[in-house]
């Protein structure tokens, strides 16, 4: 995960929220966006959130476009847990649509560690192997809820993809993933570069590689 700082919602969405009738609750009205096929508003929201996240999935950090083909509007606090936040933009992020992972795995489960908190970058530890480890109980629970790949038995596909793309990203920055670099200043420079958006985008798994490199700093 990478910490997401929520800004203002797209004006089309906020105007619709402010002008909607009061004959339904927020949860029902969110469902109405889809029942009434308001793809303009749904699309505005997902594209806006994807842009806000530098086009990375809020949970696994794979690249997304904001388009319906690979992106879904995901409620961090599930609608069934807190229906009153169904239209709260600060509770909605852009997630990938990977089966049995991220939004698909989250469903109505409680999520104790979220990308809306600073701790999401420190309580998860990513490894060269592609696996992720939870350093706290809530981090371990979040990994299980979102199926983020702590073990190949749970999500081999994500672990392999994360390993391959992370290694490629390291090589691109002149780092051999098999040899921990001991030059702290160089590591910090690479981390800064990894986390600096280019044309509004971050590379897939850039926050993962930054996490790995932070653990190399003495």
Helices and strands as residue ranges (DSSP letters): H 11-19, H 26-35, H 39-52, E 71-75, G 83-85, G 89-91, E 92-96, H 103-106, G 118-121, E 124-126, E 132-134, H 137-146, H 152-172, H 184-194, H 206-214
